[in-house]
Amino acid sequence: MNNKEVIRKMNHITEAVAGSQGEAYINVNGQNLSLASLKKFEAKFKLKMAELNILGETGAKSRPAGWEGTWEATLYYNQSTLRKLALQYAETGVLPTFDLKIVNNDPMSTSTIGRKSYTFLDCYFEELILAMLDVDSEVLEEEVSGRFSGVKDHEDHKEAPRA
């Protein structure tokens, strides 16, 4: 396959992953629950960089010195799983961590690209809404954000064809 054919094949409309085609789960205290109310999810991996000053050099050098994982989600306001954890923490001072599993699984693109899934480990939420009303909203949605301290890569997209 020549380079033009590879580019054409990988840029075909059916190879773009549809954002709504996937699954999301939360595992709390060993109980695996569907997060069907999830509307949007992003997890970010950010390197913490150490700056090193080197004798004889005018510029500083950088090197990785750790990392942090953060996530943000938009959910329809129809599940109380995280709110129950917040109330448990308020009452007992104990906040269990949870795992989030996110799967991209678009049937139009899995034949070439394949499924992709990650589990984000030892998650905490940093902020969430306990109660809400909004007379101007047709559907109530909430923004939730948090951190994770580990990640597992379960399934990877297939390798792109070599040019």
C-alpha positions as CSV (number, residue, x, y, z in Angstrom):
1,M,0.0,0.0,0.0
2,N,1.5,3.4,-1.0
3,N,1.6,6.4,1.3
4,K,-1.4,8.1,-0.4
5,E,-3.5,4.9,0.1
6,V,-2.6,4.7,3.8
7,I,-3.5,8.3,4.4
8,R,-6.8,7.9,2.5
9,K,-7.7,4.8,4.4
10,M,-6.9,6.3,7.9
11,N,-8.8,9.5,7.1
12,H,-11.9,7.7,5.9
13,I,-15.0,9.0,7.7
14,T,-15.7,5.5,9.2
15,E,-12.3,5.6,11.0
16,A,-13.1,8.6,13.1
17,V,-14.4,7.4,16.5
18,A,-17.9,8.5,17.4
19,G,-17.9,10.2,20.8
20,S,-21.1,8.7,21.9
21,Q,-20.1,5.1,21.2
22,G,-18.6,3.7,24.3
23,E,-19.2,2.6,27.9
24,A,-18.3,3.9,31.3
25,Y,-18.2,2.2,34.7
26,I,-17.4,3.1,38.2
27,N,-16.2,0.6,40.7
28,V,-16.8,1.5,44.4
29,N,-16.0,-0.9,47.2
30,G,-15.8,-3.8,44.7
31,Q,-19.2,-3.0,43.2
32,N,-19.1,-2.3,39.5
33,L,-21.8,0.2,38.3
34,S,-22.7,1.5,34.9
35,L,-22.2,5.3,34.4
36,A,-24.8,5.5,31.7
37,S,-25.5,9.1,32.8
38,L,-22.0,10.1,31.6
39,K,-22.2,12.7,28.8
40,K,-18.5,13.8,28.5
41,F,-15.3,12.6,30.1
42,E,-11.6,13.6,29.8
43,A,-8.6,12.3,31.7
44,K,-5.3,14.1,31.5
45,F,-1.8,12.9,32.3
46,K,0.5,15.8,33.2
47,L,4.3,15.5,33.8
48,K,5.8,17.4,36.7
49,M,9.1,18.7,35.4
50,A,12.2,19.4,37.5
51,E,14.4,22.2,36.4
52,L,18.2,21.6,36.5
53,N,20.8,24.3,36.3
54,I,24.0,22.9,34.8
55,L,27.4,24.4,35.4
56,G,28.7,26.1,32.2
57,E,25.2,26.2,30.6
58,T,23.2,29.4,30.2
59,G,19.8,27.6,29.9
60,A,18.2,25.3,32.4
61,K,17.5,21.7,31.5
62,S,14.3,19.8,32.4
63,R,13.6,16.3,33.3
64,P,10.5,14.4,34.4
65,A,10.0,14.3,38.2
66,G,6.6,12.7,38.6
67,W,3.2,13.0,37.1
68,E,-0.4,13.8,38.1
69,G,-3.7,12.5,36.7
70,T,-6.8,14.6,36.6
71,W,-10.3,14.0,35.1
72,E,-13.3,16.0,34.3
73,A,-16.8,14.7,33.6
74,T,-20.2,16.0,32.6
75,L,-23.1,13.8,33.8
76,Y,-26.8,14.0,33.7
77,Y,-28.0,14.8,37.2
78,N,-29.6,11.4,37.8
79,Q,-27.2,9.2,39.9
80,S,-26.2,9.6,43.5
81,T,-23.2,7.3,43.7
82,L,-20.7,10.1,44.2
83,R,-23.0,12.1,46.4
84,K,-23.3,9.1,48.7
85,L,-19.5,9.0,49.0
86,A,-19.4,12.8,49.8
87,L,-22.0,12.3,52.5
88,Q,-20.1,9.3,53.9
89,Y,-17.0,11.4,54.1
90,A,-18.9,14.3,55.8
91,E,-20.3,11.8,58.4
92,T,-17.3,9.5,59.0
93,G,-14.1,11.3,57.7
94,V,-13.5,8.3,55.4
95,L,-13.6,8.8,51.6
96,P,-13.1,5.6,49.7
97,T,-11.4,5.8,46.3
98,F,-13.0,4.4,43.2
99,D,-12.0,3.3,39.8
100,L,-13.4,4.7,36.5
101,K,-13.3,2.5,33.3
102,I,-13.8,4.3,30.0
103,V,-14.2,2.3,26.7
104,N,-14.3,3.7,23.2
105,N,-16.2,1.2,21.1
106,D,-17.5,2.5,17.8
107,P,-18.7,-0.4,15.6
108,M,-18.1,1.7,12.5
109,S,-14.4,2.1,13.3
110,T,-13.5,-1.0,15.3
111,S,-12.8,-3.1,12.3
112,T,-9.8,-0.9,11.5
113,I,-9.0,1.0,14.7
114,G,-10.3,-1.3,17.3
115,R,-11.6,-0.7,20.9
116,K,-9.8,1.4,23.4
117,S,-10.2,1.2,27.1
118,Y,-8.5,2.6,30.2
119,T,-9.2,2.1,33.9
120,F,-8.3,5.1,36.1
121,L,-7.3,3.9,39.5
122,D,-7.7,5.3,43.0
123,C,-9.9,8.2,41.9
124,Y,-11.1,11.0,44.1
125,F,-13.6,13.7,43.2
126,E,-12.6,17.2,44.1
127,E,-15.9,19.0,43.6
128,L,-19.4,17.9,42.9
129,I,-23.0,19.2,43.3
130,L,-25.1,17.8,46.1
131,A,-28.4,19.3,45.0
132,M,-29.7,21.4,42.2
133,L,-32.7,23.0,40.6
134,D,-32.8,25.1,37.4
135,V,-36.2,26.3,36.1
136,D,-34.5,27.2,32.8
137,S,-33.0,23.8,32.1
138,E,-34.7,21.1,30.1
139,V,-32.3,18.6,31.5
140,L,-30.1,18.9,34.6
141,E,-26.4,18.3,34.1
142,E,-23.5,18.5,36.5
143,E,-19.7,19.0,36.2
144,V,-17.5,16.8,38.3
145,S,-13.7,16.8,38.5
146,G,-11.1,14.8,40.3
147,R,-7.8,13.1,40.4
148,F,-6.4,9.6,39.8
149,S,-3.2,8.0,40.9
150,G,-2.9,5.1,38.5
151,V,-4.0,3.9,35.1
152,K,-4.4,0.6,33.3
153,D,-4.4,0.3,29.5
154,H,-6.6,-2.7,28.7
155,E,-7.2,-2.5,24.9
156,D,-5.3,-0.3,22.5
157,H,-6.2,1.0,19.1
158,K,-4.7,-1.1,16.3
159,E,-1.4,0.2,14.8
160,A,-1.8,2.5,11.8
161,P,-0.6,0.9,8.6
162,R,3.0,1.6,7.8
163,A,3.6,4.0,5.0
